[in-house]
Amino acid sequence: MRLIVLLLLFCLNLFLSAQEKPRLVVLAYMGNEPDGDTLTYNWWVYPEAGTYKKEINILGQSQPRADLKIPKDSKGTAIHLILEVKDKNSIVSLSDYRKIVIEVDE
């Protein structure tokens, strides 16, 4: 089973529930970057904010599309997935963050 989530960059936080073991695919979409700068992406899990403390492998961690499996031992926990987006601007680079809170069903 696969759950696909499209995270629009104008949404601040997204909350969803999932079952253990499914594959979760997340997509970041902004449309056009106003200055035409190149964007870099970094997906990571913020264990201090969630209740699942073990490491989670994210495939495509530096891409707009990331793929992760909900761990088998994560029942009843919350996983905080962070998207960090930076633009490569010669004057000043800007960063922005989005969060997906995944509550794993019991």
C-alpha positions in Angstrom: 0.0 0.0 0.0 1.3 3.5 -0.8 0.1 6.8 0.4 1.1 9.8 -1.7 1.0 13.3 -0.3 1.5 16.6 -2.2 2.8 19.3 0.0 2.3 22.7 -1.5 4.9 25.1 -0.3 2.3 27.7 0.7 0.8 25.2 3.3 2.6 25.6 6.6 1.8 22.3 8.4 0.1 19.1 7.3 -1.3 16.5 9.7 -2.1 13.0 8.5 -2.6 9.5 9.9 -1.0 6.3 8.5 -0.8 2.7 9.3 2.5 0.9 10.0 4.4 -0.5 7.1 2.9 1.5 4.2 5.1 3.4 1.9 4.7 7.2 2.1 5.6 9.3 -0.9 5.7 13.1 -0.4 5.9 15.7 -3.1 6.9 19.3 -2.7 5.5 21.7 -5.3 5.9 25.4 -5.5 5.3 26.3 -9.2 7.6 29.0 -10.4 10.3 30.5 -8.2 9.7 34.3 -8.6 13.4 35.1 -9.0 14.2 32.1 -11.2 16.7 30.8 -8.6 17.5 27.1 -8.3 15.8 25.5 -5.3 17.4 22.8 -3.1 15.3 20.4 -1.1 16.1 18.5 2.2 13.7 16.1 3.8 14.5 15.0 7.4 12.8 13.6 10.5 12.7 15.7 13.6 12.8 13.1 16.4 12.8 15.7 19.2 9.3 16.9 18.1 7.8 13.5 17.6 7.3 10.4 19.7 9.1 8.0 17.4 12.8 8.3 18.2 14.5 5.8 15.9 16.1 6.7 12.6 13.9 6.6 9.5 15.5 6.2 6.1 14.3 8.7 3.5 14.8 7.9 -0.2 15.2 11.0 -2.3 16.1 13.1 0.7 17.4 15.9 -1.5 14.7 15.8 -4.2 11.2 17.4 -4.4 9.9 13.8 -4.2 10.8 11.7 -1.1 9.8 8.2 -0.3 9.8 6.6 3.2 8.4 3.5 4.8 6.5 3.8 8.1 8.5 1.6 10.5 6.8 -1.6 11.8 7.4 -0.6 15.4 5.9 2.9 15.2 2.3 2.1 16.2 0.8 4.8 18.3 3.6 7.3 17.6 3.9 10.6 15.8 6.7 11.2 13.2 7.5 14.8 12.3 8.8 15.0 8.7 10.4 18.3 7.8 11.0 19.8 4.4 13.7 22.4 4.1 13.8 24.4 0.9 16.5 26.9 0.0 17.0 29.1 -3.0 20.5 29.6 -4.5 20.7 33.4 -4.8 24.0 35.2 -5.1 22.9 38.1 -2.9 21.1 36.2 -0.1 19.8 32.7 0.0 16.4 32.2 1.6 15.2 29.1 3.5 11.7 27.9 4.3 10.4 25.0 6.2 7.3 22.8 6.1 6.2 20.1 8.5 4.2 16.9 8.0 3.1 15.3 11.2 2.4 11.6 10.6 0.3 9.9 13.4 0.7 6.2 13.1 -2.6 4.4 13.8 -2.6 1.7 16.5 
